[in-house]
Amino acid sequence: MTDQEIKPYIGKPVRVTLADGRILAGVLRTSDEHEHGHRHYAVFSGPLRKGEPPVRELIHGGDQITNIEDASGDPAASL
């Protein structure tokens, strides 16, 4: 997907399908890490165990995202 297609979902709960077939649920954010020719994104979901920090999956470029769905009604996608 292009950065323009992804932009409306930034900061919102989403379900993201990646090019490798994995599906992530959480809040989509941009990441300023390792800028080198493409934008990075991160999906944050709730902690695996109570008291731990949220889980973060870094996505290297919008071309790694094949689909984004609004998941605002899905508790698994909320922090």
PDB file of N, CA, C and O in Angstrom, chain B, residues numbered from 101:
ATOM      1  N   MET B 101       0.842  -1.173   0.000  1.00  0.00           N
ATOM      2  CA  MET B 101       0.000   0.000   0.000  1.00  0.00           C
ATOM      3  C   MET B 101       0.892   1.242   0.000  1.00  0.00           C
ATOM      4  O   MET B 101       2.051   1.193   0.412  1.00  0.00           O
ATOM      5  N   THR B 102       0.343   2.322  -0.456  1.00  0.00           N
ATOM      6  CA  THR B 102       1.086   3.573  -0.470  1.00  0.00           C
ATOM      7  C   THR B 102       0.928   4.292   0.866  1.00  0.00           C
ATOM      8  O   THR B 102      -0.005   4.025   1.624  1.00  0.00           O
ATOM      9  N   ASP B 103       1.855   5.207   1.139  1.00  0.00           N
ATOM     10  CA  ASP B 103       1.769   6.000   2.361  1.00  0.00           C
ATOM     11  C   ASP B 103       0.464   6.790   2.405  1.00  0.00           C
ATOM     12  O   ASP B 103      -0.110   6.977   3.478  1.00  0.00           O
ATOM     13  N   GLN B 104      -0.008   7.252   1.254  1.00  0.00           N
ATOM     14  CA  GLN B 104      -1.261   8.009   1.193  1.00  0.00           C
ATOM     15  C   GLN B 104      -2.458   7.117   1.547  1.00  0.00           C
ATOM     16  O   GLN B 104      -3.403   7.589   2.179  1.00  0.00           O
ATOM     17  N   GLU B 105      -2.434   5.854   1.156  1.00  0.00           N
ATOM     18  CA  GLU B 105      -3.515   4.929   1.500  1.00  0.00           C
ATOM     19  C   GLU B 105      -3.492   4.574   2.982  1.00  0.00           C
ATOM     20  O   GLU B 105      -4.541   4.330   3.578  1.00  0.00           O
ATOM     21  N   ILE B 106      -2.326   4.544   3.569  1.00  0.00           N
ATOM     22  CA  ILE B 106      -2.160   4.167   4.967  1.00  0.00           C
ATOM     23  C   ILE B 106      -2.472   5.327   5.909  1.00  0.00           C
ATOM     24  O   ILE B 106      -2.984   5.109   7.007  1.00  0.00           O
ATOM     25  N   LYS B 107      -2.173   6.537   5.501  1.00  0.00           N
ATOM     26  CA  LYS B 107      -2.274   7.732   6.344  1.00  0.00           C
ATOM     27  C   LYS B 107      -3.593   7.866   7.116  1.00  0.00           C
ATOM     28  O   LYS B 107      -3.540   8.219   8.294  1.00  0.00           O
ATOM     29  N   PRO B 108      -4.771   7.607   6.533  1.00  0.00           N
ATOM     30  CA  PRO B 108      -6.018   7.778   7.298  1.00  0.00           C
ATOM     31  C   PRO B 108      -6.159   6.829   8.493  1.00  0.00           C
ATOM     32  O   PRO B 108      -7.001   7.059   9.361  1.00  0.00           O
ATOM     33  N   TYR B 109      -5.362   5.786   8.549  1.00  0.00           N
ATOM     34  CA  TYR B 109      -5.457   4.796   9.616  1.00  0.00           C
ATOM     35  C   TYR B 109      -4.473   5.046  10.757  1.00  0.00           C
ATOM     36  O   TYR B 109      -4.540   4.366  11.782  1.00  0.00           O
ATOM     37  N   ILE B 110      -3.569   5.999  10.601  1.00  0.00           N
ATOM     38  CA  ILE B 110      -2.569   6.289  11.626  1.00  0.00           C
ATOM     39  C   ILE B 110      -3.267   6.735  12.907  1.00  0.00           C
ATOM     40  O   ILE B 110      -4.140   7.604  12.885  1.00  0.00           O
ATOM     41  N   GLY B 111      -2.867   6.125  14.024  1.00  0.00           N
ATOM     42  CA  GLY B 111      -3.423   6.473  15.332  1.00  0.00           C
ATOM     43  C   GLY B 111      -4.730   5.785  15.650  1.00  0.00           C
ATOM     44  O   GLY B 111      -5.355   6.087  16.667  1.00  0.00           O
ATOM     45  N   LYS B 112      -5.160   4.858  14.794  1.00  0.00           N
ATOM     46  CA  LYS B 112      -6.450   4.185  14.981  1.00  0.00           C
ATOM     47  C   LYS B 112      -6.259   2.679  15.147  1.00  0.00           C
ATOM     48  O   LYS B 112      -5.265   2.120  14.682  1.00  0.00           O
ATOM     49  N   PRO B 113      -7.226   2.017  15.819  1.00  0.00           N
ATOM     50  CA  PRO B 113      -7.181   0.556  15.902  1.00  0.00           C
ATOM     51  C   PRO B 113      -7.457  -0.052  14.531  1.00  0.00           C
ATOM     52  O   PRO B 113      -8.430   0.299  13.863  1.00  0.00           O
ATOM     53  N   VAL B 114      -6.588  -0.966  14.127  1.00  0.00           N
ATOM     54  CA  VAL B 114      -6.690  -1.559  12.801  1.00  0.00           C
ATOM     55  C   VAL B 114      -6.388  -3.054  12.852  1.00  0.00           C
ATOM     56  O   VAL B 114      -5.843  -3.568  13.829  1.00  0.00           O
ATOM     57  N   ARG B 115      -6.752  -3.722  11.787  1.00  0.00           N
ATOM     58  CA  ARG B 115      -6.301  -5.078  11.498  1.00  0.00           C
ATOM     59  C   ARG B 115      -5.522  -4.971  10.200  1.00  0.00           C
ATOM     60  O   ARG B 115      -6.072  -4.580   9.171  1.00  0.00           O
ATOM     61  N   VAL B 116      -4.237  -5.318  10.245  1.00  0.00           N
ATOM     62  CA  VAL B 116      -3.327  -5.155   9.123  1.00  0.00           C
ATOM     63  C   VAL B 116      -2.923  -6.527   8.591  1.00  0.00           C
ATOM     64  O   VAL B 116      -2.503  -7.397   9.354  1.00  0.00           O
ATOM     65  N   THR B 117      -3.050  -6.712   7.292  1.00  0.00           N
ATOM     66  CA  THR B 117      -2.549  -7.923   6.656  1.00  0.00           C
ATOM     67  C   THR B 117      -1.224  -7.575   5.988  1.00  0.00           C
ATOM     68  O   THR B 117      -1.137  -6.630   5.204  1.00  0.00           O
ATOM     69  N   LEU B 118      -0.194  -8.354   6.310  1.00  0.00           N
ATOM     70  CA  LEU B 118       1.136  -8.118   5.758  1.00  0.00           C
ATOM     71  C   LEU B 118       1.374  -8.989   4.528  1.00  0.00           C
ATOM     72  O   LEU B 118       0.676  -9.979   4.310  1.00  0.00           O
ATOM     73  N   ALA B 119       2.354  -8.612   3.740  1.00  0.00           N
ATOM     74  CA  ALA B 119       2.680  -9.313   2.499  1.00  0.00           C
ATOM     75  C   ALA B 119       3.027 -10.780   2.743  1.00  0.00           C
ATOM     76  O   ALA B 119       2.828 -11.612   1.858  1.00  0.00           O
ATOM     77  N   ASP B 120       3.542 -11.111   3.931  1.00  0.00           N
ATOM     78  CA  ASP B 120       3.898 -12.497   4.232  1.00  0.00           C
ATOM     79  C   ASP B 120       2.720 -13.298   4.777  1.00  0.00           C
ATOM     80  O   ASP B 120       2.884 -14.461   5.146  1.00  0.00           O
ATOM     81  N   GLY B 121       1.519 -12.685   4.835  1.00  0.00           N
ATOM     82  CA  GLY B 121       0.316 -13.379   5.268  1.00  0.00           C
ATOM     83  C   GLY B 121      -0.039 -13.194   6.726  1.00  0.00           C
ATOM     84  O   GLY B 121      -1.140 -13.559   7.140  1.00  0.00           O
ATOM     85  N   ARG B 122       0.859 -12.638   7.514  1.00  0.00           N
ATOM     86  CA  ARG B 122       0.541 -12.407   8.927  1.00  0.00           C
ATOM     87  C   ARG B 122      -0.518 -11.324   9.054  1.00  0.00           C
ATOM     88  O   ARG B 122      -0.608 -10.419   8.225  1.00  0.00           O
ATOM     89  N   ILE B 123      -1.321 -11.433  10.112  1.00  0.00           N
ATOM     90  CA  ILE B 123      -2.338 -10.433  10.413  1.00  0.00           C
ATOM     91  C   ILE B 123      -2.035  -9.880  11.799  1.00  0.00           C
ATOM     92  O   ILE B 123      -1.874 -10.630  12.761  1.00  0.00           O
ATOM     93  N   LEU B 124      -1.961  -8.556  11.886  1.00  0.00           N
ATOM     94  CA  LEU B 124      -1.691  -7.877  13.146  1.00  0.00           C
ATOM     95  C   LEU B 124      -2.905  -7.048  13.524  1.00  0.00           C
ATOM     96  O   LEU B 124      -3.573  -6.482  12.658  1.00  0.00           O
ATOM     97  N   ALA B 125      -3.191  -6.976  14.815  1.00  0.00           N
ATOM     98  CA  ALA B 125      -4.278  -6.128  15.301  1.00  0.00           C
ATOM     99  C   ALA B 125      -3.717  -5.215  16.372  1.00  0.00           C
ATOM    100  O   ALA B 125      -3.031  -5.664  17.289  1.00  0.00           O
ATOM    101  N   GLY B 126      -4.011  -3.930  16.250  1.00  0.00           N
ATOM    102  CA  GLY B 126      -3.533  -2.960  17.224  1.00  0.00           C
ATOM    103  C   GLY B 126      -3.657  -1.557  16.671  1.00  0.00           C
ATOM    104  O   GLY B 126      -4.306  -1.328  15.650  1.00  0.00           O
ATOM    105  N   VAL B 127      -3.029  -0.630  17.354  1.00  0.00           N
ATOM    106  CA  VAL B 127      -3.056   0.771  16.941  1.00  0.00           C
ATOM    107  C   VAL B 127      -1.871   1.011  16.010  1.00  0.00           C
ATOM    108  O   VAL B 127      -0.730   0.693  16.346  1.00  0.00           O
ATOM    109  N   LEU B 128      -2.153   1.575  14.838  1.00  0.00           N
ATOM    110  CA  LEU B 128      -1.123   1.832  13.829  1.00  0.00           C
ATOM    111  C   LEU B 128      -0.505   3.200  14.056  1.00  0.00           C
ATOM    112  O   LEU B 128      -1.207   4.200  14.203  1.00  0.00           O
ATOM    113  N   ARG B 129       0.815   3.226  14.082  1.00  0.00           N
ATOM    114  CA  ARG B 129       1.534   4.489  14.250  1.00  0.00           C
ATOM    115  C   ARG B 129       2.687   4.540  13.257  1.00  0.00           C
ATOM    116  O   ARG B 129       3.123   3.508  12.748  1.00  0.00           O
ATOM    117  N   THR B 130       3.179   5.745  12.985  1.00  0.00           N
ATOM    118  CA  THR B 130       4.400   5.859  12.189  1.00  0.00           C
ATOM    119  C   THR B 130       5.573   5.711  13.142  1.00  0.00           C
ATOM    120  O   THR B 130       5.466   6.001  14.333  1.00  0.00           O
ATOM    121  N   SER B 131       6.673   5.264  12.607  1.00  0.00           N
ATOM    122  CA  SER B 131       7.882   5.085  13.405  1.00  0.00           C
ATOM    123  C   SER B 131       9.003   5.869  12.755  1.00  0.00           C
ATOM    124  O   SER B 131       9.197   5.795  11.542  1.00  0.00           O
ATOM    125  N   ASP B 132       9.743   6.620  13.559  1.00  0.00           N
ATOM    126  CA  ASP B 132      10.849   7.424  13.047  1.00  0.00           C
ATOM    127  C   ASP B 132      12.159   6.651  13.029  1.00  0.00           C
ATOM    128  O   ASP B 132      13.204   7.215  12.705  1.00  0.00           O
ATOM    129  N   GLU B 133      12.117   5.378  13.368  1.00  0.00           N
ATOM    130  CA  GLU B 133      13.337   4.573  13.419  1.00  0.00           C
ATOM    131  C   GLU B 133      13.855   4.246  12.028  1.00  0.00           C
ATOM    132  O   GLU B 133      13.082   3.945  11.119  1.00  0.00           O
ATOM    133  N   HIS B 134      15.134   4.306  11.878  1.00  0.00           N
ATOM    134  CA  HIS B 134      15.835   3.768  10.714  1.00  0.00           C
ATOM    135  C   HIS B 134      15.304   4.267   9.365  1.00  0.00           C
ATOM    136  O   HIS B 134      15.142   3.471   8.440  1.00  0.00           O
ATOM    137  N   GLU B 135      15.038   5.542   9.240  1.00  0.00           N
ATOM    138  CA  GLU B 135      14.577   6.068   7.952  1.00  0.00           C
ATOM    139  C   GLU B 135      15.643   5.845   6.889  1.00  0.00           C
ATOM    140  O   GLU B 135      16.765   6.333   7.025  1.00  0.00           O
ATOM    141  N   HIS B 136      15.309   5.119   5.842  1.00  0.00           N
ATOM    142  CA  HIS B 136      16.248   4.887   4.745  1.00  0.00           C
ATOM    143  C   HIS B 136      15.502   4.597   3.445  1.00  0.00           C
ATOM    144  O   HIS B 136      15.593   3.508   2.878  1.00  0.00           O
ATOM    145  N   GLY B 137      14.776   5.590   3.003  1.00  0.00           N
ATOM    146  CA  GLY B 137      14.132   5.475   1.702  1.00  0.00           C
ATOM    147  C   GLY B 137      12.667   5.101   1.735  1.00  0.00           C
ATOM    148  O   GLY B 137      11.975   5.221   0.724  1.00  0.00           O
ATOM    149  N   HIS B 138      12.188   4.653   2.864  1.00  0.00           N
ATOM    150  CA  HIS B 138      10.758   4.362   2.983  1.00  0.00           C
ATOM    151  C   HIS B 138      10.312   4.620   4.424  1.00  0.00           C
ATOM    152  O   HIS B 138      11.121   4.593   5.352  1.00  0.00           O
ATOM    153  N   ARG B 139       9.042   4.863   4.589  1.00  0.00           N
ATOM    154  CA  ARG B 139       8.486   5.129   5.916  1.00  0.00           C
ATOM    155  C   ARG B 139       8.309   3.808   6.659  1.00  0.00           C
ATOM    156  O   ARG B 139       7.995   2.775   6.068  1.00  0.00           O
ATOM    157  N   HIS B 140       8.515   3.875   7.950  1.00  0.00           N
ATOM    158  CA  HIS B 140       8.277   2.715   8.802  1.00  0.00           C
ATOM    159  C   HIS B 140       7.000   2.933   9.592  1.00  0.00           C
ATOM    160  O   HIS B 140       6.660   4.060   9.951  1.00  0.00           O
ATOM    161  N   TYR B 141       6.305   1.850   9.856  1.00  0.00           N
ATOM    162  CA  TYR B 141       5.081   1.872  10.640  1.00  0.00           C
ATOM    163  C   TYR B 141       5.235   0.887  11.779  1.00  0.00           C
ATOM    164  O   TYR B 141       6.080  -0.007  11.723  1.00  0.00           O
ATOM    165  N   ALA B 142       4.423   1.044  12.811  1.00  0.00           N
ATOM    166  CA  ALA B 142       4.425   0.104  13.925  1.00  0.00           C
ATOM    167  C   ALA B 142       2.989  -0.137  14.347  1.00  0.00           C
ATOM    168  O   ALA B 142       2.172   0.783  14.381  1.00  0.00           O
ATOM    169  N   VAL B 143       2.695  -1.382  14.668  1.00  0.00           N
ATOM    170  CA  VAL B 143       1.389  -1.755  15.208  1.00  0.00           C
ATOM    171  C   VAL B 143       1.615  -2.086  16.676  1.00  0.00           C
ATOM    172  O   VAL B 143       2.429  -2.946  17.012  1.00  0.00           O
ATOM    173  N   PHE B 144       0.884  -1.393  17.551  1.00  0.00           N
ATOM    174  CA  PHE B 144       0.974  -1.605  18.989  1.00  0.00           C
ATOM    175  C   PHE B 144      -0.295  -2.305  19.465  1.00  0.00           C
ATOM    176  O   PHE B 144      -1.407  -1.867  19.171  1.00  0.00           O
ATOM    177  N   SER B 145      -0.114  -3.391  20.198  1.00  0.00           N
ATOM    178  CA  SER B 145      -1.263  -4.075  20.788  1.00  0.00           C
ATOM    179  C   SER B 145      -1.017  -4.214  22.282  1.00  0.00           C
ATOM    180  O   SER B 145       0.083  -3.951  22.768  1.00  0.00           O
ATOM    181  N   GLY B 146      -2.037  -4.625  22.995  1.00  0.00           N
ATOM    182  CA  GLY B 146      -1.940  -4.745  24.446  1.00  0.00           C
ATOM    183  C   GLY B 146      -0.841  -5.700  24.871  1.00  0.00           C
ATOM    184  O   GLY B 146      -0.392  -6.528  24.079  1.00  0.00           O
ATOM    185  N   PRO B 147      -0.405  -5.588  26.122  1.00  0.00           N
ATOM    186  CA  PRO B 147       0.660  -6.453  26.622  1.00  0.00           C
ATOM    187  C   PRO B 147       0.234  -7.916  26.657  1.00  0.00           C
ATOM    188  O   PRO B 147      -0.950  -8.226  26.798  1.00  0.00           O
ATOM    189  N   LEU B 148       1.197  -8.798  26.528  1.00  0.00           N
ATOM    190  CA  LEU B 148       0.907 -10.225  26.615  1.00  0.00           C
ATOM    191  C   LEU B 148       0.588 -10.632  28.047  1.00  0.00           C
ATOM    192  O   LEU B 148      -0.218 -11.534  28.277  1.00  0.00           O
ATOM    193  N   ARG B 149       1.222  -9.964  29.009  1.00  0.00           N
ATOM    194  CA  ARG B 149       0.978 -10.231  30.424  1.00  0.00           C
ATOM    195  C   ARG B 149       0.688  -8.919  31.134  1.00  0.00           C
ATOM    196  O   ARG B 149       1.243  -7.879  30.780  1.00  0.00           O
ATOM    197  N   LYS B 150      -0.169  -8.967  32.122  1.00  0.00           N
ATOM    198  CA  LYS B 150      -0.511  -7.782  32.888  1.00  0.00           C
ATOM    199  C   LYS B 150       0.753  -7.149  33.467  1.00  0.00           C
ATOM    200  O   LYS B 150       1.611  -7.840  34.016  1.00  0.00           O
ATOM    201  N   GLY B 151       0.853  -5.832  33.335  1.00  0.00           N
ATOM    202  CA  GLY B 151       1.991  -5.098  33.859  1.00  0.00           C
ATOM    203  C   GLY B 151       3.146  -4.952  32.890  1.00  0.00           C
ATOM    204  O   GLY B 151       4.086  -4.203  33.161  1.00  0.00           O
ATOM    205  N   GLU B 152       3.096  -5.653  31.764  1.00  0.00           N
ATOM    206  CA  GLU B 152       4.154  -5.523  30.766  1.00  0.00           C
ATOM    207  C   GLU B 152       3.807  -4.412  29.788  1.00  0.00           C
ATOM    208  O   GLU B 152       2.651  -3.998  29.712  1.00  0.00           O
ATOM    209  N   PRO B 153       4.791  -3.922  29.037  1.00  0.00           N
ATOM    210  CA  PRO B 153       4.509  -2.871  28.056  1.00  0.00           C
ATOM    211  C   PRO B 153       3.743  -3.430  26.857  1.00  0.00           C
ATOM    212  O   PRO B 153       3.709  -4.643  26.653  1.00  0.00           O
ATOM    213  N   PRO B 154       3.132  -2.553  26.070  1.00  0.00           N
ATOM    214  CA  PRO B 154       2.457  -3.005  24.851  1.00  0.00           C
ATOM    215  C   PRO B 154       3.429  -3.718  23.913  1.00  0.00           C
ATOM    216  O   PRO B 154       4.637  -3.485  23.945  1.00  0.00           O
ATOM    217  N   VAL B 155       2.881  -4.573  23.094  1.00  0.00           N
ATOM    218  CA  VAL B 155       3.668  -5.284  22.091  1.00  0.00           C
ATOM    219  C   VAL B 155       3.750  -4.410  20.852  1.00  0.00           C
ATOM    220  O   VAL B 155       2.764  -3.781  20.468  1.00  0.00           O
ATOM    221  N   ARG B 156       4.919  -4.365  20.223  1.00  0.00           N
ATOM    222  CA  ARG B 156       5.108  -3.542  19.032  1.00  0.00           C
ATOM    223  C   ARG B 156       5.690  -4.387  17.915  1.00  0.00           C
ATOM    224  O   ARG B 156       6.655  -5.125  18.111  1.00  0.00           O
ATOM    225  N   GLU B 157       5.086  -4.267  16.738  1.00  0.00           N
ATOM    226  CA  GLU B 157       5.623  -4.922  15.539  1.00  0.00           C
ATOM    227  C   GLU B 157       5.979  -3.830  14.548  1.00  0.00           C
ATOM    228  O   GLU B 157       5.113  -3.062  14.127  1.00  0.00           O
ATOM    229  N   LEU B 158       7.250  -3.756  14.174  1.00  0.00           N
ATOM    230  CA  LEU B 158       7.726  -2.741  13.238  1.00  0.00           C
ATOM    231  C   LEU B 158       7.544  -3.241  11.808  1.00  0.00           C
ATOM    232  O   LEU B 158       7.885  -4.382  11.494  1.00  0.00           O
ATOM    233  N   ILE B 159       7.011  -2.392  10.954  1.00  0.00           N
ATOM    234  CA  ILE B 159       6.769  -2.728   9.548  1.00  0.00           C
ATOM    235  C   ILE B 159       7.665  -1.829   8.702  1.00  0.00           C
ATOM    236  O   ILE B 159       7.579  -0.603   8.781  1.00  0.00           O
ATOM    237  N   HIS B 160       8.516  -2.438   7.901  1.00  0.00           N
ATOM    238  CA  HIS B 160       9.501  -1.708   7.097  1.00  0.00           C
ATOM    239  C   HIS B 160       8.915  -1.349   5.732  1.00  0.00           C
ATOM    240  O   HIS B 160       9.133  -2.059   4.750  1.00  0.00           O
ATOM    241  N   GLY B 161       8.177  -0.256   5.678  1.00  0.00           N
ATOM    242  CA  GLY B 161       7.639   0.238   4.410  1.00  0.00           C
ATOM    243  C   GLY B 161       6.207  -0.174   4.164  1.00  0.00           C
ATOM    244  O   GLY B 161       5.793  -1.284   4.498  1.00  0.00           O
ATOM    245  N   GLY B 162       5.454   0.743   3.573  1.00  0.00           N
ATOM    246  CA  GLY B 162       4.050   0.501   3.259  1.00  0.00           C
ATOM    247  C   GLY B 162       3.830  -0.625   2.273  1.00  0.00           C
ATOM    248  O   GLY B 162       2.745  -1.205   2.226  1.00  0.00           O
ATOM    249  N   ASP B 163       4.848  -0.944   1.482  1.00  0.00           N
ATOM    250  CA  ASP B 163       4.701  -2.026   0.511  1.00  0.00           C
ATOM    251  C   ASP B 163       4.576  -3.389   1.194  1.00  0.00           C
ATOM    252  O   ASP B 163       4.210  -4.373   0.551  1.00  0.00           O
ATOM    253  N   GLN B 164       4.878  -3.449   2.494  1.00  0.00           N
ATOM    254  CA  GLN B 164       4.715  -4.690   3.254  1.00  0.00           C
ATOM    255  C   GLN B 164       3.286  -4.894   3.742  1.00  0.00           C
ATOM    256  O   GLN B 164       2.945  -5.963   4.246  1.00  0.00           O
ATOM    257  N   ILE B 165       2.449  -3.867   3.592  1.00  0.00           N
ATOM    258  CA  ILE B 165       1.043  -3.928   4.011  1.00  0.00           C
ATOM    259  C   ILE B 165       0.185  -4.165   2.778  1.00  0.00           C
ATOM    260  O   ILE B 165       0.231  -3.388   1.825  1.00  0.00           O
ATOM    261  N   THR B 166      -0.594  -5.232   2.798  1.00  0.00           N
ATOM    262  CA  THR B 166      -1.469  -5.518   1.657  1.00  0.00           C
ATOM    263  C   THR B 166      -2.903  -5.081   1.907  1.00  0.00           C
ATOM    264  O   THR B 166      -3.645  -4.831   0.957  1.00  0.00           O
ATOM    265  N   ASN B 167      -3.311  -4.984   3.185  1.00  0.00           N
ATOM    266  CA  ASN B 167      -4.681  -4.583   3.495  1.00  0.00           C
ATOM    267  C   ASN B 167      -4.742  -4.003   4.903  1.00  0.00           C
ATOM    268  O   ASN B 167      -4.036  -4.455   5.804  1.00  0.00           O
ATOM    269  N   ILE B 168      -5.591  -3.002   5.079  1.00  0.00           N
ATOM    270  CA  ILE B 168      -5.868  -2.436   6.396  1.00  0.00           C
ATOM    271  C   ILE B 168      -7.371  -2.369   6.563  1.00  0.00           C
ATOM    272  O   ILE B 168      -8.088  -1.921   5.668  1.00  0.00           O
ATOM    273  N   GLU B 169      -7.846  -2.818   7.722  1.00  0.00           N
ATOM    274  CA  GLU B 169      -9.271  -2.732   8.053  1.00  0.00           C
ATOM    275  C   GLU B 169      -9.429  -1.962   9.356  1.00  0.00           C
ATOM    276  O   GLU B 169      -8.601  -2.078  10.259  1.00  0.00           O
ATOM    277  N   ASP B 170     -10.488  -1.179   9.446  1.00  0.00           N
ATOM    278  CA  ASP B 170     -10.837  -0.503  10.694  1.00  0.00           C
ATOM    279  C   ASP B 170     -11.197  -1.571  11.712  1.00  0.00           C
ATOM    280  O   ASP B 170     -12.023  -2.441  11.435  1.00  0.00           O
ATOM    281  N   ALA B 171     -10.584  -1.512  12.888  1.00  0.00           N
ATOM    282  CA  ALA B 171     -10.863  -2.487  13.937  1.00  0.00           C
ATOM    283  C   ALA B 171     -11.274  -1.786  15.219  1.00  0.00           C
ATOM    284  O   ALA B 171     -11.003  -2.281  16.313  1.00  0.00           O
ATOM    285  N   SER B 172     -11.924  -0.642  15.094  1.00  0.00           N
ATOM    286  CA  SER B 172     -12.295   0.135  16.264  1.00  0.00           C
ATOM    287  C   SER B 172     -13.260  -0.608  17.187  1.00  0.00           C
ATOM    288  O   SER B 172     -13.337  -0.286  18.372  1.00  0.00           O
ATOM    289  N   GLY B 173     -13.992  -1.587  16.676  1.00  0.00           N
ATOM    290  CA  GLY B 173     -14.891  -2.371  17.516  1.00  0.00           C
ATOM    291  C   GLY B 173     -14.280  -3.650  18.047  1.00  0.00           C
ATOM    292  O   GLY B 173     -14.969  -4.430  18.705  1.00  0.00           O
ATOM    293  N   ASP B 174     -13.022  -3.885  17.782  1.00  0.00           N
ATOM    294  CA  ASP B 174     -12.346  -5.117  18.173  1.00  0.00           C
ATOM    295  C   ASP B 174     -11.463  -4.850  19.385  1.00  0.00           C
ATOM    296  O   ASP B 174     -10.474  -4.126  19.272  1.00  0.00           O
ATOM    297  N   PRO B 175     -11.802  -5.424  20.557  1.00  0.00           N
ATOM    298  CA  PRO B 175     -10.994  -5.167  21.754  1.00  0.00           C
ATOM    299  C   PRO B 175      -9.537  -5.633  21.601  1.00  0.00           C
ATOM    300  O   PRO B 175      -8.656  -5.100  22.275  1.00  0.00           O
ATOM    301  N   ALA B 176      -9.268  -6.605  20.738  1.00  0.00           N
ATOM    302  CA  ALA B 176      -7.905  -7.074  20.539  1.00  0.00           C
ATOM    303  C   ALA B 176      -7.044  -6.026  19.858  1.00  0.00           C
ATOM    304  O   ALA B 176      -5.817  -6.098  19.926  1.00  0.00           O
ATOM    305  N   ALA B 177      -7.659  -5.059  19.208  1.00  0.00           N
ATOM    306  CA  ALA B 177      -6.909  -4.041  18.484  1.00  0.00           C
ATOM    307  C   ALA B 177      -6.751  -2.753  19.295  1.00  0.00           C
ATOM    308  O   ALA B 177      -6.154  -1.789  18.816  1.00  0.00           O
ATOM    309  N   SER B 178      -7.279  -2.733  20.514  1.00  0.00           N
ATOM    310  CA  SER B 178      -7.205  -1.534  21.341  1.00  0.00           C
ATOM    311  C   SER B 178      -6.123  -1.687  22.386  1.00  0.00           C
ATOM    312  O   SER B 178      -5.779  -2.798  22.787  1.00  0.00           O
ATOM    313  N   LEU B 179      -5.592  -0.564  22.821  1.00  0.00           N
ATOM    314  CA  LEU B 179      -4.593  -0.600  23.893  1.00  0.00           C
ATOM    315  C   LEU B 179      -5.269  -0.412  25.221  1.00  0.00           C
ATOM    316  O   LEU B 179      -4.604  -0.410  26.257  1.00  0.00           O
TER     317      LEU B 179
END
